[in-house]
Amino acid sequence: MSLKTVKKLREEIAIRNKKLQESQILYEGLIYSHDINATMKMLTRYTSDFTMSHKDSNNLFALLVRKKMDFESYKKTLDALIRLANNLGWFVMKSRLFVNSSFKFAEYKNSDVFFKNLLKNKDEQIELCVLYFEAKYDLEQPLENYYYHSTSFKYIKKIKKYGLVPKSKNKTTSHPERIYLTKTYDDAKDIGGMMSKWNDSDFIILKIKSEAIPGLKIFNDPNFEGGVYTYNNIGPEAITNLNDIIS
């Protein structure tokens, strides 16, 4: 893999990131991980010197890279794969190095330590290495037809006028402001029940139609099973049951 092709790939990734951001109503500085299929497609366009292995989760995958070339070319290939994956929102959570035709391996927790030990084994018979990647950011999810949102009844007048706008009262968090949603009515009902106890107020569940929100992007909420979030504004016209609610 030449430096020229690596540079070209990085430029294409930058363009892809920009287009993805421009397709949404986002806060400045948002970065997220591309899905596994898109990431693999970008990597395999320039080299086929690895085998990809999916893990059980959608935010983990591994690359098995056999040494079929001289050491310097092998090192450059590994470095390029790690850097390009990083640009797509993935980092090496751990790596394994297999040396001297043995099933024994050494495991490293970060890529810096891995490359130091790779150099130490330069004169040994390196067989292969396995790079384990994890998503740095929450992953975009396929769109459902409808989503649900629990909120306090006292906000209905404002929602009827402005819709739902990403906002976070917790300013200690580092992520951009979000609107949290659920995929099912029952999950929204559970959240509303908890909200009612905390705020001592009645709650309502809003039903949201995906296709009524231009450029909608949905991301998995790792802190709540069945929960998702968006950075998009949700206009009143996208809330299907809003007119049925008497404020």
Secondary structure as UniProt FT lines:
FT   HELIX           3..22
FT   TURN            28..29
FT   HELIX           36..44
FT   TURN            45..46
FT   STRAND          51..54
FT   TURN            58..59
FT   STRAND          60..66
FT   HELIX           71..87
FT   TURN            88..89
FT   STRAND          90..99
FT   TURN            100..101
FT   STRAND          105..108
FT   HELIX           111..120
FT   TURN            121..123
FT   STRAND          126..135
FT   STRAND          139..141
FT   STRAND          146..152
FT   HELIX           153..155
FT   HELIX           156..162
FT   TURN            171..172
FT   STRAND          179..182
FT   HELIX           185..199
FT   STRAND          203..209
FT   HELIX           210..212
FT   TURN            214..215
FT   STRAND          218..220
FT   TURN            222..223
FT   TURN            225..226
FT   STRAND          227..230
FT   HELIX           236..238
FT   TURN            240..241
FT   HELIX           242..244
//
